[in-house]
């Protein structure tokens, strides 16, 4: 027992040891619903990639803005997911975390919507995305930071 306590105390004498201990504790805490965090994180990353690709096509420089927005999204989604997860842990320690999963799904769908606007800018003739072009007009306007005619951006002829 003394040997274990000596090893533990020597590990916690450095900041690296404290960091690893804290990281391990957090991973163990959130392990039951790690997929929700991963799906939201991957969705935010994919939105960043599509946003950069659409800014390259439009020949605009928004990489720094995109990175700032991505950091904000990660912070907001993380705090929302962690908060709901902890509240659900109080309610029931084991089982399905329905509110957590619901918020993770909504966050991922919001990112998919944002990605769809970037995809439509890159490939305006894609049939699936063309179905949503009128609904995505507001999202495209927010990406361009100005009021636009959707046909001008997508390079379509007025019929």
Contact map, one row per residue, 1 for C-alpha under 8 A:
111110000000000000000000000000000000000000000000000000000000000000000000000000000000000000000000000000000000000000000000000000000000000000000000000000000000000
111111000000000000000000000000000000000000000000000000000000000000000000000000000000000000000000000000000000000000000000000000000000000000000000000000000000000
111111100000000000000000000000000000000000000000000000000000000000000000000000000000000000000000000000000000000000000000000000000000000000000000000000000000000
111111110000000000000000000000000000000000000000000000000000000000000000000000000000000000000000000000000000000000000000000000000000000000000000000000000000000
111111111000000000000000000000000000000000000000000000000000000000000000000000000000000000000000000000000000000000000000000000000000000000000000000000000000000
011111111100000000000000000000000000000000000000000000000000000000000000000000000000000000000000000000000000000000000000000000000000000000000000000000000000000
001111111110000000000000000000000000000000000000000000000000000000000000000000000000000000000000000000000000000000000000000000000000000000000000000000000000000
000111111111000000000000000000000000000000000000000000000000000000000000000000000000000000000000000000000000000000000000000000000000000000000000000000000000000
000011111111100000000000000000000000000000000000000000000000000000000000000000000000000000000000000000000000000000000000000000000000000000000000000000000000000
000001111111110000000000000000000000000000000000000000000000000000000000000000000000000000000000000000000000000000000000000000000000000000000000000000000000000
000000111111110011000000000000000000000000000000000000000000000000000000000000000000000000000000000000000000000000000000000000000000000000000000000000000000000
000000011111111011000000000000000000000000000000000000000000000000000000000000000000000000000000000000000000000000000000000000000000000000000000000000000000000
000000001111111011000000000000000000000000000000000000000000000000000000000000000000000000000000000000000000000000000000000000000000000000000000000000000000000
000000000111111111000000000000000000000000000000000000000000000000000000000000000000000000000000000000000000000000000000000000000000000000000000000000000000000
000000000001111111100000000000000000000000000000000000000000000000000000000000000000000000000000000000000000000000000000000000000000000000000000000000000000000
000000000000011111110000000000000000000000000000000000000000000000000000000000000000000000000000000000000000000000000000000000000000000000000000000000000000000
000000000011111111111000000000000000000000000000000000000000000000000000000000000000000000000000000000000000000000000000000000000000000000000000000000000000000
000000000011111111111100000000000000000000000000000000000000000000000000000000000000000000000000000000000000000000000000000000000000000000000000000000000000000
000000000000001111111110000000000000000000000000000000000000000000000000000000000000000000000000000000000000000000000000000000000000000000000000000000000000000
000000000000000111111111000000000000000000000000000000000000000000000000000000000000000000000000000000000000000000000000000000000000000000000000000000000000000
000000000000000011111111100000000000000000000000000000000000000000000000000000000000000000000000000000000000000000000000000000000000000000000000000000000000000
000000000000000001111111110000000000000000000000000000000000000000000000000000000000000000000000000000000000000000000000000000000000000000000000000000000000000
000000000000000000111111111000000000000000000000000000000000000000000000000000000000000000000000000000000000000000000000000000000000000000000000000000000000000
000000000000000000011111111100000000000000000000000000000000000000000000000000000000000000000000000000000000000000000000000000000000000000000000000000000000000
000000000000000000001111111110000000000000000000000000000000000000000000000000000000000000000000000000000000000000000000000000000000000000000000000000000000000
000000000000000000000111111111000000000000000000000000000000000000000000000000000000000000000000000000000000000000000000000000000000000000000000000000000000000
000000000000000000000011111111100000000000000000000000000000000000000000000000000000000000000000000000000000000000000000000000000000000000000000000000000000000
000000000000000000000001111111100000000000000000000000000000000000000000000000000000000000000000000000000000000000000000000000000000000000000000000000000000000
000000000000000000000000111111110000000000000000000000000000000000000000000000000000000000000000000000000000000000000000000000000000000000000000000000000000000
000000000000000000000000011111111100000000000000000000000000000000000000000000000000000000000000000000000000000000000000000000000000000000000000000000000000000
000000000000000000000000001111111100000000000000000000000000000000000000000000000000000000000000000000000000000000000000000000000000000000000000000000000000000
000000000000000000000000000011111100000000000000000000000000000000000000000000000000000000000000000000000000000000000000000000000000000000000000000000000000000
000000000000000000000000000001111111100000000000000000000000000000000000000000000000000000000000100000000000000000000000000000000000000000000000000000000000000
000000000000000000000000000001111111110000000000000000000000000000000000000000000000000000000000000000000000000000000000000000000000000000000000000000000000000
000000000000000000000000000000001111111000000000000000000000000000000000000000000000000000000000000000000000000000000000000000000000000000000000000000000000000
000000000000000000000000000000001111111100000000000000000000000000000000000000000000000000000000000110011000000000000000000000000000000000000000000000000000000
000000000000000000000000000000001111111110000000000000000000000000000000000001001000000000000000000000010000000000000000000000000000000000000000000000000000000
000000000000000000000000000000000111111111000000000000000000000000000000000000000000000000000000000000000000000000000000000000000000000000000000000000000000000
000000000000000000000000000000000011111111100000000000000000000000000000000000000000000000000000000000010001000000000000000000000000000000000000000000000000000
000000000000000000000000000000000001111111110000000000000000000000000000000010000000000000000000000000011011000000000000000000000000000000000000000000000000000
000000000000000000000000000000000000111111111000000000000000000000000000010000000000000000000000000000000000000000000000000000000000000000000000000000000000000
000000000000000000000000000000000000011111111100000000000000000000000000000000000000000000000000000000000000000000000000000000000000000000000000000000000000000
000000000000000000000000000000000000001111111110000000000000000000000000000000000000000000000000000000000001001100000000000000000000000000000000000000000000000
000000000000000000000000000000000000000111111111000000000000000000000100110000000000000000000000000000000001001000000000000000000000000000000000000000000000000
000000000000000000000000000000000000000011111111100000000000000000000100000000000000000000000000000000000000000000000000000000000000000000000000000000000000000
000000000000000000000000000000000000000001111111110000000000000000000000000000000000000000000000000000000000000000100000000000000000000000000000000000000000000
000000000000000000000000000000000000000000111111111000000000000000000000000000000000000000000000000000000000001101100000000000000000000000000000000000000000000
000000000000000000000000000000000000000000011111111100000000000001100100000000000000000000000000000000000000000000000000000000000000000000000000000000000000000
000000000000000000000000000000000000000000001111111110000000000000000000000000000000000000000000000000000000000000000000000000000000000000000000000000000000000
000000000000000000000000000000000000000000000111111111000000000000000000000000000000000000000000000000000000000000100110000000000000000000000000000000000000000
000000000000000000000000000000000000000000000011111111100000000001000000000000000000000000000000000000000000000000100100000000000000000000000000000000000000000
000000000000000000000000000000000000000000000001111111110000011001000000000000000000000000000000000000000000000000000000000000000000000000000000000000000000000
000000000000000000000000000000000000000000000000111111111000000000000000000000000000000000000000000000000000000000000100010000000000000000000000000000000000000
000000000000000000000000000000000000000000000000011111111100000000000000000000000000000000000000000000000000000000000110110000000000000000000000000000000000000
000000000000000000000000000000000000000000000000001111111111110000000000000000000000000000000000000000000000000000000000000000000000000000000000000000000000000
000000000000000000000000000000000000000000000000000111111111100000000000000000000000000000000000000000000000000000000000000000000000000000000000000000000000000
000000000000000000000000000000000000000000000000000011111111000000000000000000000000000000000000000000000000000000000000110000000000000000000000000000000000000
000000000000000000000000000000000000000000000000000001111111000000000000000000000000000000000000000000000000000000000000000000000000000000000000000000000000000
000000000000000000000000000000000000000000000000000000111111100000000000000000000000000000000000000000000000000000000000000000000000000000000000000000000000000
000000000000000000000000000000000000000000000000000000111111110000000000000000000000000000000000000000000000000000000000000000000000000000000000000000000000000
000000000000000000000000000000000000000000000000000000110011111100000000000000000000000000000000000000000000000000000000000000000000000000000000000000000000000
000000000000000000000000000000000000000000000000000100100001111111000000000000000000000000000000000000000000000000000000000000000000000000000000000000000000000
000000000000000000000000000000000000000000000000000100000000111111100000000000000000000000000000000000000000000000000000000000000000000000000000000000000000000
000000000000000000000000000000000000000000000000000000000000111111110000000000000000000000000000000000000000000000000000000000000000000000000000000000000000000
000000000000000000000000000000000000000000000000000000000000011111111000000000000000000000000000000000000000000000000000000000000000000000000000000000000000000
000000000000000000000000000000000000000000000001001100000000011111111100000000000000000000000000000000000000000000000000000000000000000000000000000000000000000
000000000000000000000000000000000000000000000001000000000000001111111110000000000000000000000000000000000000000000000000000000000000000000000000000000000000000
000000000000000000000000000000000000000000000000000000000000000111111111000000000000000000000000000000000000000000000000000000000000000000000000000000000000000
000000000000000000000000000000000000000000000000000000000000000011111111100000000000000000000000000000000000000000000000000000000000000000000000000000000000000
000000000000000000000000000000000000000000011001000000000000000001111111110000000000000000000000000000000000000000000000000000000000000000000000000000000000000
000000000000000000000000000000000000000000000000000000000000000000111111111000000000000000000000000000000000000000000000000000000000000000000000000000000000000
000000000000000000000000000000000000000000000000000000000000000000011111111100000000000000000000000000000000000000000000000000000000000000000000000000000000000
000000000000000000000000000000000000000000010000000000000000000000001111111110000000000000000000000000000000000000000000000000000000000000000000000000000000000
000000000000000000000000000000000000000010010000000000000000000000000111111111000000000000000000000000000000000000000000000000000000000000000000000000000000000
000000000000000000000000000000000000000000000000000000000000000000000011111111100000000000000000000000000000000000000000000000000000000000000000000000000000000
000000000000000000000000000000000000000000000000000000000000000000000001111111110000000000000000000000000000000000000000000000000000000000000000000000000000000
000000000000000000000000000000000000000100000000000000000000000000000000111111111000000000000000000000000010000000000000000000000000000000000000000000000000000
000000000000000000000000000000000000100000000000000000000000000000000000011111111100000000000000000000000000000000000000000000000000000000000000000000000000000
000000000000000000000000000000000000000000000000000000000000000000000000001111111110000000000000000000000000000000000000000000000000000000000000000000000000000
000000000000000000000000000000000000000000000000000000000000000000000000000111111111000000000000000000100000000000000000000000000000000000000000000000000000000
000000000000000000000000000000000000100000000000000000000000000000000000000011111111100000000000000100110000000000000000000000000000000000000000000000000000000
000000000000000000000000000000000000000000000000000000000000000000000000000001111111110000000000000000000000000000000000000000000000000000000000000000000000000
000000000000000000000000000000000000000000000000000000000000000000000000000000111111111000000000000000000000000000000000000000000000000000000000000000000000000
000000000000000000000000000000000000000000000000000000000000000000000000000000011111111100000000001100000000000000000000000000000000000000000000000000000000000
000000000000000000000000000000000000000000000000000000000000000000000000000000001111111110000000101100000000000000000000000000000000000000000000000000000000000
000000000000000000000000000000000000000000000000000000000000000000000000000000000111111111000000000000000000000000000000000000000000000000000000000000000000000
000000000000000000000000000000000000000000000000000000000000000000000000000000000011111111100000000000000000000000000000000000000000000000000000000000000000000
000000000000000000000000000000000000000000000000000000000000000000000000000000000001111111111000101100000000000000000000000000000000000000000000000000000000000
000000000000000000000000000000000000000000000000000000000000000000000000000000000000111111111100000000000000000000000000000000000000000000000000000000000000000
000000000000000000000000000000000000000000000000000000000000000000000000000000000000011111111000000000000000000000000000000000000000000000000000000000000000000
000000000000000000000000000000000000000000000000000000000000000000000000000000000000001111111000000000000000000000000000000000000000000000000000000000000000000
000000000000000000000000000000000000000000000000000000000000000000000000000000000000000111111110000000000000000000000000000000000000000000000000000000000000000
000000000000000000000000000000000000000000000000000000000000000000000000000000000000000111111110000000000000000000000000000000000000000000000000000000000000000
000000000000000000000000000000000000000000000000000000000000000000000000000000000000000010011111000000000000000000000000000000000000000000000000000000000000000
000000000000000000000000000000000000000000000000000000000000000000000000000000000000000000011111100000000000000000000000000000000000000000000000000000000000000
000000000000000000000000000000000000000000000000000000000000000000000000000000000000000000000111110000000000000000000000000000000000000000000000000000000000000
000000000000000000000000000000001000000000000000000000000000000000000000000000000000100100000011111110000000000000000000000000000000000000000000000000000000000
000000000000000000000000000000000000000000000000000000000000000000000000000000000000000000000001111111000000000000000000000000000000000000000000000000000000000
000000000000000000000000000000000000000000000000000000000000000000000000000000000001100100000000111111100000000000000000000000000000000000000000000000000000000
000000000000000000000000000000000001000000000000000000000000000000000000000000001001100100000000111111110000000000000000000000000000000000000000000000000000000
000000000000000000000000000000000001000000000000000000000000000000000000000000000000000000000000111111111000000000000000000000000000000000000000000000000000000
000000000000000000000000000000000000000000000000000000000000000000000000000000000000000000000000011111111100000000000000000000000000000000000000000000000000000
000000000000000000000000000000000000000000000000000000000000000000000000000000011000000000000000001111111110000000000000000000000000000000000000000000000000000
000000000000000000000000000000000001101100000000000000000000000000000000000000001000000000000000000111111111000000000000000000000000000000000000000000000000000
000000000000000000000000000000000001000100000000000000000000000000000000000000000000000000000000000011111111100000000000000000000000000000000000000000000000000
000000000000000000000000000000000000000000000000000000000000000000000000000000000000000000000000000001111111110000000000000000000000000000000000000000000000000
000000000000000000000000000000000000000100000000000000000000000000000000000010000000000000000000000000111111111000000000000000000000000000000000000000000000000
000000000000000000000000000000000000001100110000000000000000000000000000000000000000000000000000000000011111111100000000000000000000000000000000000000000000000
000000000000000000000000000000000000000000000000000000000000000000000000000000000000000000000000000000001111111110000000000000000000000000000000000000000000000
000000000000000000000000000000000000000000000000000000000000000000000000000000000000000000000000000000000111111111000000000000000000000000000000000000000000000
000000000000000000000000000000000000000000110010000000000000000000000000000000000000000000000000000000000011111111100000000000000000000000000000000000000000000
000000000000000000000000000000000000000000100010000000000000000000000000000000000000000000000000000000000001111111110000000000000000000000000000000000000000000
000000000000000000000000000000000000000000000000000000000000000000000000000000000000000000000000000000000000111111111000000000000000000100000000000000000000000
000000000000000000000000000000000000000000000010000000000000000000000000000000000000000000000000000000000000011111111100000000000000000000100000000000000000000
000000000000000000000000000000000000000000000110011000000000000000000000000000000000000000000000000000000000001111111110000000000000000000000000000000000000000
000000000000000000000000000000000000000000000000000000000000000000000000000000000000000000000000000000000000000111111111000000001000000100000000000000000000000
000000000000000000000000000000000000000000000000000000000000000000000000000000000000000000000000000000000000000011111111100000000000000110110000000000000000000
000000000000000000000000000000000000000000000000011011000000000000000000000000000000000000000000000000000000000001111111110000000000000000010000000000000000000
000000000000000000000000000000000000000000000000010001000000000000000000000000000000000000000000000000000000000000111111111100001000000000000000000000000000000
000000000000000000000000000000000000000000000000000000000000000000000000000000000000000000000000000000000000000000011111111111001100100000000000000000000100000
000000000000000000000000000000000000000000000000000001001000000000000000000000000000000000000000000000000000000000001111111100000000000000010000000000001100000
000000000000000000000000000000000000000000000000000011001000000000000000000000000000000000000000000000000000000000000111111100000000000000000000000000000000000
000000000000000000000000000000000000000000000000000000000000000000000000000000000000000000000000000000000000000000000011111111000000000000000000000000000000000
000000000000000000000000000000000000000000000000000000000000000000000000000000000000000000000000000000000000000000000011111111001100000000000000000000000110000
000000000000000000000000000000000000000000000000000000000000000000000000000000000000000000000000000000000000000000000001001111101100000000000000000000000000000
000000000000000000000000000000000000000000000000000000000000000000000000000000000000000000000000000000000000000000000001001111111100000000000000000000000000000
000000000000000000000000000000000000000000000000000000000000000000000000000000000000000000000000000000000000000000000000000011111110000000000000000000000000000
000000000000000000000000000000000000000000000000000000000000000000000000000000000000000000000000000000000000000000000000000001111111000000000000000000000000000
000000000000000000000000000000000000000000000000000000000000000000000000000000000000000000000000000000000000000000010011000111111111100000000000000000000000000
000000000000000000000000000000000000000000000000000000000000000000000000000000000000000000000000000000000000000000000001000111111111100000000000000000000000000
000000000000000000000000000000000000000000000000000000000000000000000000000000000000000000000000000000000000000000000000000000111111110000000000000000000000000
000000000000000000000000000000000000000000000000000000000000000000000000000000000000000000000000000000000000000000000000000000011111111100000000000000000000000
000000000000000000000000000000000000000000000000000000000000000000000000000000000000000000000000000000000000000000000001000000001111111110000000000001000000000
000000000000000000000000000000000000000000000000000000000000000000000000000000000000000000000000000000000000000000000000000000000011111110000000000001000000000
000000000000000000000000000000000000000000000000000000000000000000000000000000000000000000000000000000000000000000000000000000000001111111000000000000000000000
000000000000000000000000000000000000000000000000000000000000000000000000000000000000000000000000000000000000000010011000000000000001111111110000000000000000000
000000000000000000000000000000000000000000000000000000000000000000000000000000000000000000000000000000000000000000001000000000000000111111111000000001000000000
000000000000000000000000000000000000000000000000000000000000000000000000000000000000000000000000000000000000000000000000000000000000001111111100000000000000000
000000000000000000000000000000000000000000000000000000000000000000000000000000000000000000000000000000000000000001001000000000000000000111111110000000000000000
000000000000000000000000000000000000000000000000000000000000000000000000000000000000000000000000000000000000000000001100100000000000000111111111000000000000000
000000000000000000000000000000000000000000000000000000000000000000000000000000000000000000000000000000000000000000000000000000000000000011111111111100000000000
000000000000000000000000000000000000000000000000000000000000000000000000000000000000000000000000000000000000000000000000000000000000000001111111110000000000000
000000000000000000000000000000000000000000000000000000000000000000000000000000000000000000000000000000000000000000000000000000000000000000111111100000000000000
000000000000000000000000000000000000000000000000000000000000000000000000000000000000000000000000000000000000000000000000000000000000000000011111110000000000000
000000000000000000000000000000000000000000000000000000000000000000000000000000000000000000000000000000000000000000000000000000000000000000001111111000000000000
000000000000000000000000000000000000000000000000000000000000000000000000000000000000000000000000000000000000000000000000000000000000000000001101111100000000000
000000000000000000000000000000000000000000000000000000000000000000000000000000000000000000000000000000000000000000000000000000000000000000001000111110000000000
000000000000000000000000000000000000000000000000000000000000000000000000000000000000000000000000000000000000000000000000000000000000000000001000011111011000000
000000000000000000000000000000000000000000000000000000000000000000000000000000000000000000000000000000000000000000000000000000000000000000000000001111111000000
000000000000000000000000000000000000000000000000000000000000000000000000000000000000000000000000000000000000000000000000000000000000110010000000000111111100000
000000000000000000000000000000000000000000000000000000000000000000000000000000000000000000000000000000000000000000000000000000000000000000000000000011111111110
000000000000000000000000000000000000000000000000000000000000000000000000000000000000000000000000000000000000000000000000000000000000000000000000000111111111000
000000000000000000000000000000000000000000000000000000000000000000000000000000000000000000000000000000000000000000000000100000000000000000000000000111111111000
000000000000000000000000000000000000000000000000000000000000000000000000000000000000000000000000000000000000000000000001100100000000000000000000000001111111000
000000000000000000000000000000000000000000000000000000000000000000000000000000000000000000000000000000000000000000000000000100000000000000000000000000111111100
000000000000000000000000000000000000000000000000000000000000000000000000000000000000000000000000000000000000000000000000000000000000000000000000000000111111110
000000000000000000000000000000000000000000000000000000000000000000000000000000000000000000000000000000000000000000000000000000000000000000000000000000100011111
000000000000000000000000000000000000000000000000000000000000000000000000000000000000000000000000000000000000000000000000000000000000000000000000000000100001111
000000000000000000000000000000000000000000000000000000000000000000000000000000000000000000000000000000000000000000000000000000000000000000000000000000000000111
